[in-house]
Amino acid sequence: MSALVKSSLARKWVMALSGLFLVVFLTQHFTINITSVIAPDTFNEWSHFMGYNPLVQFVLQPILIAGVIVHFVMGIILEIRNSKARPIKYKKFDGNANSSWVSRNMILTGAVVLAFLGLHFYDFWIHEINYKYIAVGVEDSTRYLPELKEKFVDPVRTWIYVGSFVLLALHLWHGFNSSFQSMGVKSVKKGDGLRKFTYAWSILIPAGFIFIALYHHFNHITA
């Protein structure tokens, strides 16, 4: 681990691979959640499967948590080392001349996203642990959609979700294609197909999550 942290190339690879792993998870998570809007029964079925399948619960879920921790810890390490490596700053510095606001504030957007993940884990993962292992609730494959809708009744919580996914989109806008560059994919250049895909994905997936939150919130209001 010490050698990994000290190696600049290894740090970038770990950051890139853990980021791409979380991108895959986010895509899978969105695929399940969007069914809460277009196919409620399917949402309940998939959620029940994910909630009670031993492979998901005791293998994939710990791997996911480890991936989140590794990604954000490595991000902090890279930020600290990059800050130390920078030359003495001039009294007047125009950051926009050399980089975008997003690229210069990845640690900020990442920290907000991490805080949101804490809220998300509290809302769903902690609730699930309590239901199954502490309260020992009855196994019910139809409870997932009502529980999801309940989370978006509160307007404050709903808009926290919306704001968090806006910041996630900004984080992904720079981070997604940068992951490929860190791994040596030289073709990620302005205008090429892979770069366009990463930008489109960085907008569409967070926008999809925002749509889900607002759909359930306003559907409750008009019900």
C-alpha positions in Angstrom: 0.0 0.0 0.0 2.9 2.3 0.8 4.5 1.7 -2.6 1.1 2.3 -4.3 0.6 5.6 -2.6 4.1 6.7 -3.5 3.9 5.8 -7.2 2.3 8.6 -9.2 1.4 6.3 -12.1 -0.2 3.7 -9.7 -2.2 6.4 -7.9 -3.6 7.6 -11.2 -4.5 4.1 -12.3 -6.2 3.3 -9.0 -8.1 6.6 -9.2 -9.2 5.9 -12.8 -10.2 2.3 -12.3 -12.1 3.0 -9.1 -13.9 5.9 -10.9 -14.8 3.7 -13.9 -16.0 1.0 -11.5 -18.3 3.6 -9.8 -19.5 4.7 -13.3 -20.6 1.1 -14.0 -22.4 0.9 -10.6 -24.1 4.3 -11.2 -25.4 3.0 -14.6 -26.7 -0.2 -13.1 -28.3 1.8 -10.2 -30.0 4.1 -12.6 -31.3 1.2 -14.7 -33.1 -0.2 -11.7 -34.4 3.2 -10.4 -35.9 4.3 -13.7 -38.2 1.3 -13.6 -39.8 3.0 -10.5 -41.3 5.4 -13.1 -42.0 3.2 -16.1 -42.5 -0.3 -14.6 -43.2 -0.3 -10.8 -43.6 -4.0 -10.6 -40.2 -4.5 -12.2 -38.7 -2.1 -9.7 -40.1 -4.1 -6.8 -38.8 -7.3 -8.3 -35.3 -6.1 -9.0 -35.0 -4.3 -5.7 -36.1 -7.4 -3.8 -33.6 -9.5 -5.7 -30.8 -7.0 -4.9 -31.9 -6.9 -1.3 -31.9 -10.6 -0.6 -29.4 -12.1 -3.1 -26.4 -13.3 -1.0 -23.9 -12.6 -3.8 -25.1 -9.0 -4.0 -25.4 -8.5 -0.3 -22.2 -10.1 1.0 -19.8 -9.9 -2.0 -20.8 -7.1 -4.4 -22.0 -4.6 -1.8 -18.7 -4.7 0.2 -16.8 -4.3 -3.0 -18.9 -1.2 -3.9 -18.3 0.3 -0.5 -14.6 -0.4 -0.8 -14.6 1.2 -4.3 -16.2 4.4 -2.9 -13.6 4.6 -0.1 -10.6 3.9 -2.3 -11.8 6.5 -5.0 -12.3 9.3 -2.6 -9.2 8.6 -0.4 -7.0 8.4 -3.5 -8.6 11.7 -4.7 -7.6 13.4 -1.5 -4.1 12.0 -1.7 -3.7 13.1 -5.3 -5.0 16.6 -4.5 -2.5 17.0 -1.6 0.4 15.8 -3.7 -0.5 17.9 -6.6 -0.8 21.0 -4.4 2.7 20.3 -3.0 4.1 19.8 -6.5 2.8 23.1 -7.8 5.4 26.0 -8.0 5.0 29.1 -5.9 1.9 30.9 -7.1 2.0 34.3 -8.6 0.2 37.1 -6.9 -2.2 37.3 -9.8 -3.4 34.0 -11.2 -6.1 33.4 -13.9 -7.0 29.8 -13.4 -9.5 29.8 -16.2 -6.7 30.5 -18.7 -5.3 27.0 -18.1 -8.1 24.9 -16.8 -11.9 24.8 -16.2 -13.5 25.5 -12.9 -14.6 21.9 -12.7 -11.1 20.5 -13.2 -9.8 22.8 -10.5 -12.5 21.9 -8.0 -12.8 18.2 -8.3 -12.0 17.8 -4.6 -14.9 20.2 -3.8 -17.5 18.5 -6.0 -16.2 15.1 -4.9 -16.6 16.1 -1.2 -20.2 17.2 -1.8 -21.0 14.0 -3.7 -19.5 12.0 -0.8 -21.7 13.8 1.7 -24.7 13.0 -0.5 -23.7 9.3 -0.6 -23.8 9.4 3.2 -27.4 10.7 3.0 -28.2 8.1 0.4 -26.8 5.3 2.4 -28.7 6.5 5.4 -32.0 6.7 3.5 -31.7 3.3 1.8 -28.9 1.1 3.0 -29.2 1.7 6.7 -32.9 1.4 6.5 -32.6 -1.9 4.7 -30.1 -3.2 7.3 -32.5 -2.1 10.1 -35.5 -3.7 8.4 -33.9 -7.1 7.7 -31.5 -7.6 10.6 -32.6 -5.4 13.5 -36.3 -5.1 13.3 -36.5 -8.4 11.5 -39.3 -7.3 9.2 -41.4 -9.7 7.2 -40.0 -10.3 3.7 -42.2 -8.2 1.4 -41.4 -7.9 -2.3 -43.9 -5.0 -2.7 -42.5 -2.6 -0.1 -39.7 -1.0 -2.2 -41.6 1.4 -4.4 -43.7 2.9 -1.5 -40.4 3.3 0.5 -38.8 5.1 -2.4 -41.7 7.4 -2.9 -41.7 8.3 0.8 -38.1 9.6 0.5 -39.2 12.3 -2.0 -42.2 13.6 -0.2 -40.0 16.1 1.7 -39.2 19.0 -0.6 -35.9 19.8 1.2 -34.6 16.3 0.8 -35.8 16.2 -2.8 -33.9 19.4 -3.7 -30.8 18.1 -1.8 -30.9 15.1 -4.2 -31.3 17.4 -7.2 -28.4 19.7 -6.2 -26.2 16.7 -5.5 -26.8 15.2 -8.9 -26.0 18.5 -10.6 -22.6 18.5 -8.8 -22.2 14.8 -9.7 -22.7 15.8 -13.3 -19.9 18.4 -13.0 -17.6 15.9 -11.3 -18.2 13.3 -14.0 -17.9 15.9 -16.8 -14.2 16.2 -16.1 -13.5 12.9 -14.3 -15.0 10.3 -16.7 -12.9 11.1 -19.8 -9.9 11.9 -17.6 -10.0 8.3 -16.3 -9.3 7.0 -19.8 -6.5 9.6 -20.3 -4.9 8.4 -17.0 -5.0 4.9 -18.3 -3.1 5.9 -21.5 -6.0 6.1 -23.9 -4.6 8.7 -26.2 -7.7 8.9 -28.4 -9.8 10.8 -25.9 -9.4 14.1 -27.7 -11.8 16.9 -28.4 -14.5 15.9 -30.8 -13.9 12.1 -30.9 -16.5 9.5 -30.2 -15.3 8.4 -26.7 -15.0 11.9 -25.4 -18.5 12.7 -26.7 -19.8 9.6 -25.0 -18.3 10.5 -21.7 -19.8 14.0 -21.8 -23.2 12.7 -22.9 -23.2 10.1 -20.2 -22.1 12.6 -17.5 -25.2 14.7 -18.4 -27.8 12.1 -19.1 -27.4 9.8 -16.1 -27.4 12.5 -13.4 -30.3 14.1 -15.3 -32.2 10.8 -15.2 -31.8 10.6 -11.4 -33.0 14.2 -11.1 -36.0 13.3 -13.2 -36.8 10.3 -10.9 -36.6 12.4 -7.8 -38.8 15.2 -9.2 -41.3 12.8 -10.7 -42.0 11.1 -7.4 -42.0 14.4 -5.5 -44.5 16.2 -7.8 -46.5 13.0 -8.4 -47.1 13.0 -4.6 -48.1 16.6 -4.6 -50.7 16.2 -7.4 -52.0 12.8 -6.1 
